[in-house]
Amino acid sequence: MATAQQTTSTGAVEQFDAVVIGAGVAGLYQLYRLRELGLSVRCFEDGSGVGGTWYWNRYPGCRFDSESETYGYSWSKELLQEWNWKEHYSGQPENEQYLNFVADKFNLRPNIQFNSRVKSAVYDEKANRWDVQLENGKRAQSQFVVSAAGILSSRYTPPFSGVESFKGLSFHTSRWPKEKVDFTGKRVAVIGTGATAVQLIPIIAKEVGHLTVFQRTPNYCAPLRNGQVSPETQQLWKANYDKIHQRIRETPAAFMHDFDPRNTFDVPKEERLARYEELWAQPGFSKWLANFHDIMTSREANEDFAEFVRNKIRARVKNPAVAELLCPKDHPFGSKRIPLETEYYEAYNRDNVLLVDVRNAPIEAITPKGIKTTEKEYEFDVIIYATGFDAITGALTSMDIRGEGGQTLKDKWANKGLSTYLGLQTAGFPNFFIATNAAFCNYTVCAESIVEWITDCIRYVREKGYKRIAATPQAEEAWVEHANELGSHTLLSDAKSWFMGANIPGKKRAILLYANTAPAYRAKCSEVAAKGYEGFQLQ
Ligand code: NA7
């Protein structure tokens, strides 16, 4: 479809049927599907290349915690046969290569504008079109906007005083320099011990002169047990992708794991421990997602496994005081994302690694020389912020998105917290879709179904001759109530995690991911579509 252009005082305002924000896993597929539908589409990407998460997070050790054979796109049989995964839990460089391979194979680049951060999107109610402005002042207009800006892309750096005064090198893990950082002989600090830090620490511990890890909350980290993919396994996957995809569409979180239907305490102690050991020996999230099904709902059942994990930590860390500091005791197992690790705990057995507890002696300030806690000042050459993300909402509220009546999304969510209908739209913002994973789910699997739902919805709107589709406030309210109710039956609210928005000071605390199974979420979305987009107003 040809692209019309209008000339305005700020230059050419390009006209599209749809704008997609972000060229990561969801954005690339969304672009492909909308283009296939015959729409004129422009994808705006902040980075200079495709990949999203796998473009920005270049820190050493960054990799999937999903099984590689489940993470790749399932929508092209050809692609599945052409791509070979090297590792069972593939690393960032290869993941970025994969998404570049996809962009080239499907000739997506002509529709992507790189180095283009979206600053604002304003809805014109009369024209039923969005006016999208980039940081560089350029503008585009479109009937539909799909945000595929990611769930963990808006980085969070705690507002320590003096951050700018530090004389050494400092960066957030999601803005890791593209060129290799030489840590030889350097005094390095890592702030944070979430999944990112847990991947990074064991690798750089071997490279640095000295490493100091500032930990506020220890996590239950479980062995990843990664390995190279043999040619035989590769062939087996290729021959069985249909079965693999069918299986992950049936499991609760779209991984190759399914909960054990038994209650923890219905299984005698000896048998239970044997089962825990069996799970521990397996790779990936099996310790979490193939555990007894009440692990996420019963505090007693959860504590039984939590203590098993603590004992695993105690057995690996030589200094008992350090081991105890690394043992989580203030939240249930799985109430925060379980970091999967390789030699993480062994890093603390090294002479050049120091663990500093900032729960009892918090960081007060960053100084020109390093980090000052309430107890003492530490000197560094490099400070690494592994301090996480303003998850789910941050990528959207960091843009100035204005819907009907000039209402901003930032204000709406500041007052109400995250409020959407199905995670796909928010009332008052017609024709604006959110293509991010709204359920607890293996990312690509769920992103694919969301992208397909949005594509079908846009097709429906156009075919029926409507100009706009908007979630009704009533449908949104009922969905938020239902999602909160579901979340309240789990142990998730017992932890200060990004799942609950609790990692960001001042952010409204509420469950940000839909705590139902992925198949149930998909079924609900399909049902809404089958009923002529029930809960949406079409005009
Ligand atoms: P996370 O899991 O949010 O971890 C951030 C870490 O930063 C965590 O240990 C925080 O401690 C720590 N943090 C944050 N603010 C501070 C201050 N002020 N002082 C000390 N420490 C602080 O982010 P990740 O990047 O590791 O992982 C995010 C997701 O990416 C992960 O779940 C996977 O899905 C992929 P806290 O726990 O809040 O006490």
Residues whose N, C-alpha, C, O or C-beta is under 5 A from the ligand:
A	BS01	NA7	L152 P158 I191 G192 T193 G194 A195 T196 A197 F214 R216 T217 R337 V358 A386 T387 G388 F389 K496 W498 N503
